[in-house]
Amino acid sequence: MPMDISKEQRKALKRAYKEKSAEEDLHRRIRNLDDFRRLWKELVPPTGQADSLQGELLRAVENLWDESFCNGNRNFGERHLQQCELLAQTLKQWPDFTEDARDVYGRMIERIAQAGRNSMEYEHLSARERRYYKKPTDCADNYVYDLLIVAFTDFALGHPDVIPFDGYPSVEVPLPPPLSPSARMDQWMKTLFTTYCKPLGYKKEGVNFRLILPDGLGKVINFQRNTYNTAQTCSFIINTGIYFEQGTELSKPKFKEYECQIRNRPRLSAPDPWWTIEEGKPSDAVWAEVDKTFSEAVLPWLNRFPSKAETVKEVISEFERSNTRGRARPLHIAKRLMDCGYGEILLPILEEELAQWQGFSHGQDVSRLIEAIKSKSAK
């Protein structure tokens, strides 16, 4: 008997779904239909495809529901598109469904398929582009799947004899959109991390690669985008830093590059540290330079700091030598060393600095820092 949805039934459904309690009751009632549960046990195998068209139709609806509600359509792919196409073709080819039912259910199936195609497109976008993506990437309305389950359960009941399932129809899988400059940079970061840093024990968090040694020495590689990037261009630089604290356990395990005691932008050549990717232009030469710089400049610079003890010694020596040509020593480095428990080692250097800058504002800053170190040591 042909299935149809009358105007009264539509109005009743709309009224029911206006109230949450009614929606939950309808959802619970539909998904526990005795006929559906019985047919599922009889026609759907524990794994793999069903041998009958009736069983595979029920399995397709359940798979589409599961992918949307359990995975947010993040694993939506060719097989899910084939399942949508199987449902749509069944509606068109079998006289069990009236024109009205084909129209209603067909729009539901297309809604599921389009959300899946949007999700496949979304997965190829960069993190920045995803923030501005407005298309729906899943179909999370229970009533859509509930009504499809009812429709194809009734179809299976109307055909007690097994209809052989010949396989899924072919579908056209949407090609991923061309990578934007920003997405290409993200792809390069993943490649560099997988190739060079992951084997060394680095951990990736966004645009930062971090390595923390057992003695508490931290290393970070940071990819910094240009503030003035557009959708058509993406410029970036690679920053590196060495970070440490007083003990072997870091209170800031996710330290930033600008918080490091030693910072650098290693390059093999050329004074301009920025690399630029432009839309529509080949970027192989840019990638080759980035890859070479990363392997021959960035990592070797970080390898210069094998341990915390040697690094601290180098920082203190560099701080001591930093007053050449009458320059004032950078007190922010001294403050960080003091916070890490190395203030007393700095006292002779700071007292020398105070003697040179007596009467200047820098000298006052040095005097306050000396007092802070002595106060901290007294405690």
C-alpha positions as CSV (number, residue, x, y, z in Angstrom):
1,M,0.0,0.0,0.0
2,P,1.5,3.4,-1.0
3,M,2.8,5.4,1.9
4,D,1.8,9.1,2.2
5,I,2.0,11.9,4.7
6,S,-1.2,13.7,5.0
7,K,-1.5,17.4,5.9
8,E,-2.9,16.5,9.3
9,Q,0.1,14.3,10.0
10,R,2.5,17.1,9.1
11,K,0.7,19.5,11.3
12,A,0.7,17.0,14.2
13,L,4.5,16.4,13.8
14,K,5.2,20.2,13.8
15,R,3.1,20.6,16.9
16,A,4.8,17.7,18.6
17,Y,8.3,18.9,17.9
18,K,7.5,22.4,19.3
19,E,7.7,20.9,22.8
20,K,10.8,19.1,23.9
21,S,8.9,16.5,25.9
22,A,6.8,15.6,22.9
23,E,9.9,15.4,20.7
24,E,11.7,13.1,23.1
25,D,8.6,10.9,23.4
26,L,8.3,10.6,19.6
27,H,12.0,9.9,19.2
28,R,11.8,7.2,21.8
29,R,8.7,5.6,20.4
30,I,9.9,5.6,16.8
31,R,13.4,4.2,17.5
32,N,12.0,1.4,19.5
33,L,9.4,0.1,17.0
34,D,9.0,-3.6,17.4
35,D,8.9,-4.1,13.7
36,F,12.2,-2.1,13.2
37,R,13.9,-4.1,15.9
38,R,12.8,-7.4,14.6
39,L,13.7,-6.6,11.0
40,W,17.1,-5.3,12.1
41,K,17.9,-8.6,13.8
42,E,16.7,-10.6,10.8
43,L,18.2,-8.6,7.9
44,V,21.2,-6.7,9.2
45,P,24.4,-8.6,9.9
46,P,26.7,-7.7,12.9
47,T,29.3,-6.4,10.4
48,G,29.4,-5.6,6.7
49,Q,26.7,-5.1,4.2
50,A,23.3,-6.8,4.3
51,D,22.4,-9.4,1.6
52,S,19.0,-7.8,1.1
53,L,17.9,-4.4,-0.1
54,Q,15.5,-4.1,2.9
55,G,18.3,-4.7,5.4
56,E,20.8,-2.4,3.7
57,L,18.2,0.5,3.6
58,L,17.8,0.2,7.4
59,R,21.5,-0.1,7.9
60,A,22.1,3.0,5.7
61,V,19.8,5.2,7.7
62,E,21.4,4.0,11.0
63,N,24.9,4.6,9.7
64,L,24.0,8.1,8.6
65,W,22.4,8.9,12.0
66,D,25.5,7.4,13.8
67,E,28.0,9.5,11.7
68,S,26.1,12.7,12.3
69,F,25.4,12.3,16.0
70,C,28.4,10.4,17.2
71,N,31.1,11.9,14.9
72,G,29.7,15.2,13.8
73,N,30.1,14.0,10.2
74,R,33.9,14.3,10.6
75,N,34.3,10.9,8.9
76,F,31.7,11.5,6.3
77,G,33.0,10.1,3.0
78,E,32.2,8.2,-0.2
79,R,30.3,5.4,1.4
80,H,28.0,7.7,3.2
81,L,27.2,9.5,-0.1
82,Q,26.5,6.1,-1.6
83,Q,24.1,5.3,1.2
84,C,22.2,8.6,0.6
85,E,22.1,7.8,-3.1
86,L,20.7,4.3,-2.4
87,L,17.9,5.8,-0.3
88,A,17.1,8.4,-2.9
89,Q,17.1,5.8,-5.8
90,T,14.8,3.5,-3.8
91,L,12.3,6.3,-3.4
92,K,12.3,7.0,-7.1
93,Q,12.3,3.4,-8.4
94,W,9.7,1.7,-6.1
95,P,6.0,2.5,-6.5
96,D,5.5,2.1,-2.7
97,F,6.2,5.8,-2.3
98,T,3.8,8.5,-3.6
99,E,5.0,11.7,-5.2
100,D,4.4,13.5,-2.0
101,A,6.4,11.0,0.1
102,R,9.2,11.1,-2.5
103,D,9.3,14.9,-2.3
104,V,9.4,15.0,1.5
105,Y,11.8,12.1,2.1
106,G,14.0,13.2,-0.9
107,R,14.5,16.6,0.6
108,M,15.5,15.0,3.9
109,I,18.0,12.7,2.2
110,E,19.5,15.6,0.2
111,R,19.8,17.6,3.4
112,I,21.9,14.8,5.0
113,A,24.0,14.5,1.8
114,Q,24.7,18.2,1.5
115,A,25.7,18.5,5.2
116,G,28.1,15.6,4.5
117,R,29.6,17.3,1.5
118,N,30.0,20.5,3.5
119,S,31.8,18.5,6.2
120,M,34.2,17.0,3.6
121,E,34.9,20.6,2.3
122,Y,35.4,21.8,5.9
123,E,38.0,19.2,6.6
124,H,40.3,20.7,3.9
125,L,40.2,24.2,5.2
126,S,42.8,25.8,7.4
127,A,42.1,26.5,11.1
128,R,41.6,30.2,10.4
129,E,39.2,29.5,7.5
130,R,37.1,27.1,9.6
131,R,36.3,30.0,12.0
132,Y,34.4,31.7,9.2
133,Y,32.7,28.7,7.7
134,K,28.9,29.1,8.0
135,K,27.5,26.1,6.1
136,P,26.0,23.3,8.2
137,T,28.4,20.3,8.4
138,D,25.9,17.9,10.0
139,C,22.2,17.1,10.1
140,A,21.4,16.8,13.8
141,D,17.6,16.7,13.7
142,N,16.4,13.4,15.1
143,Y,13.0,13.6,13.4
144,V,14.7,13.4,9.9
145,Y,16.2,10.0,10.7
146,D,13.2,8.9,12.7
147,L,10.9,9.5,9.7
148,L,13.3,7.8,7.3
149,I,13.4,4.8,9.6
150,V,9.6,4.6,9.7
151,A,9.4,5.0,5.9
152,F,11.9,2.2,5.1
153,T,10.6,0.0,7.9
154,D,7.2,0.1,6.2
155,F,8.9,-0.6,2.9
156,A,10.5,-3.7,4.3
157,L,7.2,-4.8,5.8
158,G,5.6,-4.4,2.4
159,H,8.1,-6.7,0.8
160,P,8.4,-9.8,3.0
161,D,10.3,-11.6,0.2
162,V,14.0,-10.8,0.2
163,I,15.1,-8.4,-2.5
164,P,18.8,-9.1,-3.3
165,F,21.1,-6.2,-2.7
166,D,23.3,-5.7,-5.8
167,G,25.7,-3.1,-4.3
168,Y,25.9,0.6,-3.9
169,P,25.4,3.0,-6.8
170,S,28.4,5.1,-8.0
171,V,28.5,8.6,-6.8
172,E,30.6,11.7,-7.6
173,V,32.8,12.5,-4.7
174,P,33.4,16.3,-4.5
175,L,37.0,17.3,-5.1
176,P,38.6,19.1,-2.2
177,P,38.9,22.8,-2.7
178,P,42.4,24.1,-3.7
179,L,44.4,24.9,-0.6
180,S,44.4,28.6,0.3
181,P,47.8,30.1,1.2
182,S,46.9,29.8,4.9
183,A,45.9,26.2,4.6
184,R,49.1,25.5,2.7
185,M,51.1,26.9,5.5
186,D,49.3,24.6,7.9
187,Q,50.1,21.7,5.7
188,W,53.8,22.7,5.7
189,M,53.8,22.9,9.5
190,K,52.4,19.4,9.8
191,T,54.9,18.1,7.3
192,L,57.8,19.7,9.2
193,F,56.6,18.4,12.5
194,T,56.1,14.8,11.3
195,T,59.4,14.7,9.4
196,Y,61.8,16.4,11.9
197,C,60.2,17.2,15.3
198,K,58.0,14.3,16.2
199,P,60.9,11.7,16.1
200,L,62.8,14.0,18.5
201,G,60.0,14.0,21.1
202,Y,58.4,17.4,20.3
203,K,54.7,18.0,21.0
204,K,52.6,20.1,18.7
205,E,50.1,22.6,19.9
206,G,48.6,24.9,17.2
207,V,51.5,26.9,15.7
208,N,54.0,25.8,18.4
209,F,56.3,22.7,18.7
210,R,57.6,22.2,22.2
211,L,60.2,19.9,23.7
212,I,60.9,19.7,27.5
213,L,64.1,17.9,28.5
214,P,64.2,15.9,31.8
215,D,66.3,18.6,33.5
216,G,63.6,21.2,32.8
217,L,65.1,22.9,29.7
218,G,62.3,23.8,27.3
219,K,62.6,24.4,23.6
220,V,60.0,25.9,21.3
221,I,59.5,26.5,17.6
222,N,56.8,29.1,16.8
223,F,55.3,29.8,13.4
224,Q,54.1,33.5,13.4
225,R,51.7,34.7,10.7
226,N,51.9,38.3,9.5
227,T,49.2,40.5,11.0
228,Y,48.3,41.9,7.5
229,N,47.7,38.5,5.8
230,T,44.8,38.2,3.5
231,A,42.8,35.4,1.9
232,Q,45.1,35.7,-1.1
233,T,48.5,35.9,0.6
234,C,50.1,34.4,3.7
235,S,53.4,35.5,5.1
236,F,55.1,33.9,8.1
237,I,58.3,33.6,10.1
238,I,59.8,30.9,12.3
239,N,60.7,31.9,15.9
240,T,62.7,29.8,18.3
241,G,63.2,30.0,22.0
242,I,64.9,28.4,25.0
243,Y,63.0,28.4,28.3
244,F,63.9,27.3,31.8
245,E,62.8,27.8,35.4
246,Q,64.4,27.1,38.8
247,G,63.4,23.4,39.2
248,T,63.1,20.5,36.8
249,E,59.3,20.7,36.7
250,L,58.1,23.7,34.7
251,S,55.2,25.7,36.1
252,K,54.4,26.8,32.5
253,P,54.7,23.7,30.4
254,K,53.0,25.6,27.6
255,F,55.4,28.5,27.7
256,K,55.3,31.0,24.8
257,E,58.2,31.9,22.6
258,Y,58.2,35.5,23.9
259,E,58.6,34.2,27.5
260,C,61.9,32.5,26.7
261,Q,65.2,33.6,28.1
262,I,66.9,33.1,24.7
263,R,65.1,33.9,21.4
264,N,66.2,33.8,17.8
265,R,65.0,33.6,14.2
266,P,67.5,31.3,12.5
267,R,68.0,31.7,8.8
268,L,70.5,30.4,6.3
269,S,70.7,33.6,4.3
270,A,68.8,36.8,3.3
271,P,68.0,39.5,5.8
272,D,64.2,39.3,5.3
273,P,62.9,36.6,7.7
274,W,59.4,36.4,6.1
275,W,58.2,33.8,3.7
276,T,55.2,34.5,1.5
277,I,52.7,32.2,-0.1
278,E,50.5,33.7,-2.8
279,E,47.3,32.4,-4.2
280,G,47.6,31.1,-7.8
281,K,51.4,31.2,-7.8
282,P,53.7,28.2,-7.5
283,S,55.2,27.8,-4.0
284,D,57.6,24.9,-4.5
285,A,60.6,27.2,-4.3
286,V,59.3,28.8,-1.1
287,W,58.7,25.4,0.5
288,A,62.2,24.2,-0.5
289,E,63.7,27.2,1.2
290,V,61.5,26.7,4.3
291,D,62.4,23.0,4.5
292,K,66.1,23.6,4.1
293,T,66.1,26.4,6.7
294,F,64.2,24.3,9.2
295,S,66.6,21.3,8.9
296,E,69.9,23.3,8.5
297,A,69.3,26.4,10.6
298,V,66.4,26.0,13.0
299,L,67.1,22.6,14.5
300,P,70.9,23.1,14.6
301,W,70.4,26.3,16.6
302,L,68.2,24.5,19.1
303,N,70.7,21.7,19.3
304,R,73.3,24.2,20.6
305,F,71.5,23.9,24.0
306,P,71.9,20.3,25.1
307,S,71.2,20.8,28.8
308,K,69.8,23.3,31.3
309,A,73.2,23.7,33.1
310,E,75.1,24.6,30.0
311,T,72.3,26.9,28.8
312,V,72.1,28.8,32.1
313,K,75.9,29.2,32.0
314,E,75.7,30.5,28.5
315,V,72.9,33.0,29.3
316,I,74.9,34.4,32.3
317,S,78.0,34.7,30.2
318,E,76.1,36.5,27.5
319,F,74.5,38.8,30.0
320,E,78.0,39.7,31.4
321,R,79.3,40.5,27.9
322,S,76.3,42.5,26.8
323,N,77.6,45.9,28.0
324,T,80.0,46.3,25.2
325,R,80.3,49.8,23.6
326,G,78.7,51.5,26.6
327,R,75.3,49.6,26.2
328,A,73.2,49.0,29.2
329,R,72.7,45.3,30.1
330,P,69.2,44.0,29.4
331,L,67.7,43.8,32.9
332,H,64.7,41.7,31.8
333,I,67.1,38.8,31.3
334,A,68.5,39.4,34.8
335,K,65.0,39.4,36.2
336,R,64.2,36.1,34.6
337,L,67.4,34.6,35.9
338,M,66.6,35.9,39.4
339,D,63.1,34.3,39.2
340,C,64.8,31.0,38.4
341,G,67.0,31.2,41.4
342,Y,70.3,32.5,39.8
343,G,70.2,36.0,41.4
344,E,73.2,35.6,43.6
345,I,75.4,34.6,40.7
346,L,74.4,37.9,39.0
347,L,75.2,40.2,42.0
348,P,78.9,40.9,41.0
349,I,77.8,41.7,37.4
350,L,75.0,43.9,38.6
351,E,77.1,45.8,41.0
352,E,79.6,46.5,38.2
353,E,76.6,47.7,36.1
354,L,75.5,50.0,38.9
355,A,78.9,51.6,39.2
356,Q,78.8,52.4,35.5
357,W,75.3,53.8,35.5
358,Q,75.2,55.6,38.8
359,G,72.9,58.7,38.6
360,F,71.0,57.4,35.6
361,S,67.5,55.9,35.5
362,H,69.0,52.6,34.4
363,G,71.2,52.7,37.5
364,Q,68.1,53.1,39.7
365,D,66.6,50.0,38.0
366,V,69.8,48.1,38.6
367,S,69.8,49.2,42.3
368,R,66.2,48.0,42.8
369,L,67.1,44.7,41.2
370,I,70.1,44.2,43.5
371,E,67.9,44.9,46.5
372,A,65.3,42.4,45.2
373,I,68.0,39.7,44.8
374,K,69.3,40.3,48.3
375,S,65.9,40.3,49.8
376,K,65.0,37.1,48.1
377,S,68.3,35.5,49.2
378,A,67.6,36.5,52.8
379,K,64.4,34.6,52.9
